[in-house]
């Protein structure tokens, strides 16, 4: 059996041997086609289909600039993450890289704040998906659909990693087909090739207040909305550690990130604001449905509801997977409760999958019971978590790149462009977005809550690093050494 050195060391078994003990490790069950489609579909989330409406309403046609600017920042972050992940593939991804570069406290903080973010995201996605189903079947109850979706994806992730890969492959394929069809149809309408629809020219781009109808303030609000629409791209580097060829998979995914972001995000925003007025009331509730309705597509709203449902279920599936692998990696490095670190004979960290799903389900209940209090606190706590993670990625790459150049230059399969200039540009961009969040009441609250959570995790991480022994380190391995089992 071939064994490949990776950065997550599984914790030793609490006792004895068996089919579900800690001596097993994650498998390489994801094929290249799975990873390629996960990378492709990972940029198409429900936030793009629904959340973009608020950005357009705030920024007008200049939302194209907002998505382009935030897209450039994301490209830099993904390039840095790709460089580190190709050099040292690990299911803990940026958490492992932060620990290598900055110390265990950094890996602890980045990993657990991301785990919390994913679990809260599972709750919001399950709730939104249930709302769509209740709209189609008014006699049903939301909790029924939440329970069904949570059970379905939890079970799917419990069996084998290839189940996650296969499910996500088809979800991603449907999303890619939908957004591609939308872009092609929109392009035909823009140039006047759709029967019954006049070519709009630039009237919607320059009318109703011009390209910047709400001025710089509107552009800033649009920028903040667009930044968080890109969340979730990191999952592909987590999944790559369980693929047939982790290095090649990460390298390919990162290198194609630029055109995917440009086409899917910036391209679709340009189509929307070109075809319909930005201040049309239908844009806020659903810009994609508004365009399809404008083009005379039958049942446009229901078509988009179907696409959004697929995007939500895809995100739930990916977030349960990502949360469980992040938890497993943290536990394998002695950064969490060891009983959750067991791995089944098929290479699945089942306790971590269950724990991530349970937290998500509890968060759903909190959303049903106290949507304006407890659940809102959870949302606020992770409101800026994506930026915190991006910050750890940027600083880690700044440190690890010099170390790699000195110790193992052959591992630099993917290189950050114009290092270190663009790394510093990315750090400055992240700090700028954090500063802009202070301007708005809602985002200022999110920033405060997230800052408190981050500081608590840093303090705990520093305490553990100084006073607690390193648990879960396999005998004979270095700090991050470990192995991943092929098969299943």
Secondary structure as UniProt FT lines:
FT   STRAND          3..5
FT   TURN            19..20
FT   TURN            22..23
FT   HELIX           32..41
FT   TURN            42..43
FT   HELIX           47..51
FT   HELIX           52..59
FT   HELIX           60..62
FT   HELIX           63..87
FT   TURN            91..93
FT   HELIX           94..102
FT   HELIX           104..136
FT   TURN            138..139
FT   HELIX           142..159
FT   HELIX           161..190
FT   TURN            191..192
FT   TURN            195..196
FT   TURN            201..202
FT   HELIX           203..206
FT   TURN            208..209
FT   TURN            211..214
FT   HELIX           215..229
FT   TURN            230..234
FT   HELIX           235..240
FT   TURN            241..242
FT   TURN            244..245
FT   HELIX           246..255
FT   HELIX           257..261
FT   HELIX           262..267
FT   HELIX           268..275
FT   TURN            278..279
FT   HELIX           281..294
FT   TURN            295..296
FT   TURN            298..299
FT   HELIX           300..332
FT   TURN            333..334
FT   HELIX           338..341
FT   TURN            345..346
FT   HELIX           350..369
FT   TURN            371..373
FT   HELIX           374..381
FT   TURN            382..384
FT   HELIX           385..407
FT   HELIX           409..411
FT   TURN            417..420
FT   HELIX           421..437
FT   TURN            438..439
FT   HELIX           441..467
FT   TURN            475..476
FT   TURN            479..480
FT   STRAND          483..485
//
